[in-house]
Structure formats: C-alpha cells, structure tokens
C-alpha cells in the first residue's frame, strides 16, 4: 500500500473527501518526521517502533571506479517490528 492508496482507503472508510483524508495522512507523516528529526521515538503498540540510529563515517568503495571514498557520518530511521505484528504475519 502506498500513500495515495492509504488516503483513498481512509476517505472511503470514514466518508471523508480526498482532501480531508490527504490532510490527515499528511499531518500524521509530518508529525512522525518531526518527532524523529528531533531525536524522538515513535511507538505504535501492536505494530512496531521507529527510532533514529547514528552511523559513523567509514571508508567505502565506489563500485563503478573501484576507488575508495569517504562516507560521512549519518542518521537513518530504523523500524523494529512489534511482537503482535510478527505473529499476525506468520500465521
């Protein structure tokens, strides 16, 4: 399911206009993004949690040229699946 399919499903299930559903989904995603950007954690019981992990810099290899490159430190979101979701998927 992608974002537009989520908006469509929300609008049909709750009897909302496409714009109202898009605003709700956009607000939700923006809130999640801001929380992670500010170093927070998002936990949705029964689904999973999102955190930001810090990765150190390292020396990598350019696969096209074979030369070495320096990869700067970075932060990336990480999702950890919840126990209930694992159980529902593995039925």
Legacy VTK file of the C-alpha trace (Angstrom):
# vtk DataFile Version 3.0
C-alpha trace
ASCII
DATASET POLYDATA
POINTS 91 float
0.000 0.000 0.000
1.364 3.409 -0.890
0.421 6.868 0.377
-2.284 7.531 -2.231
-3.878 4.128 -1.578
-3.886 4.886 2.153
-5.594 8.226 1.502
-8.164 6.549 -0.738
-8.899 3.812 1.832
-9.254 6.363 4.650
-11.604 8.568 2.641
-13.843 5.624 1.708
-13.901 4.023 5.175
-14.589 7.236 7.098
-16.694 9.038 4.470
-14.187 11.863 4.068
-13.265 13.850 0.979
-9.941 13.039 -0.649
-8.570 16.392 0.562
-9.596 15.746 4.177
-8.036 12.280 4.084
-4.859 13.670 2.465
-4.625 16.347 5.172
-4.945 13.731 7.927
-2.325 11.431 6.402
-0.007 14.385 5.727
-0.382 15.606 9.314
0.407 12.128 10.621
3.519 11.728 8.452
4.719 15.247 9.236
4.325 14.587 12.959
6.272 11.334 12.678
9.029 13.037 10.669
9.341 15.928 13.113
9.480 13.573 16.092
12.292 11.527 14.516
14.122 14.658 13.333
14.168 15.971 16.908
15.653 12.730 18.226
12.369 11.274 19.456
10.955 7.792 19.213
7.631 6.636 17.793
5.972 3.544 19.226
2.717 2.126 17.902
1.632 -0.724 20.173
0.988 -3.934 18.285
2.768 -2.612 15.171
6.321 -1.523 15.953
8.583 1.386 16.754
10.685 3.873 14.832
13.971 5.312 16.118
16.874 7.182 14.562
20.219 5.403 14.543
23.561 7.168 14.221
26.121 5.695 11.840
29.811 6.623 11.985
31.860 7.628 8.981
33.763 4.935 7.139
35.884 4.329 4.071
33.879 2.720 1.304
34.465 1.628 -2.269
32.973 3.168 -5.376
31.603 0.145 -7.298
31.898 1.938 -10.644
35.540 3.018 -10.405
36.824 0.710 -7.686
38.337 3.695 -5.871
37.977 4.365 -2.181
35.643 7.070 -0.934
34.952 8.633 2.435
31.361 8.176 3.616
30.280 10.888 6.072
28.507 10.051 9.335
24.737 9.935 9.015
21.473 9.347 10.823
18.869 6.966 9.438
15.418 5.911 10.615
15.127 2.328 11.801
11.936 0.285 12.239
11.630 -2.529 14.764
8.594 -4.724 14.219
6.315 -5.399 17.196
5.538 -8.837 18.582
1.839 -8.737 17.625
2.598 -7.788 14.002
5.157 -10.601 13.760
2.544 -13.060 14.970
-0.124 -11.781 12.548
2.235 -12.044 9.580
3.437 -15.542 10.486
0.006 -17.174 10.652
LINES 1 92
91 0 1 2 3 4 5 6 7 8 9 10 11 12 13 14 15 16 17 18 19 20 21 22 23 24 25 26 27 28 29 30 31 32 33 34 35 36 37 38 39 40 41 42 43 44 45 46 47 48 49 50 51 52 53 54 55 56 57 58 59 60 61 62 63 64 65 66 67 68 69 70 71 72 73 74 75 76 77 78 79 80 81 82 83 84 85 86 87 88 89 90
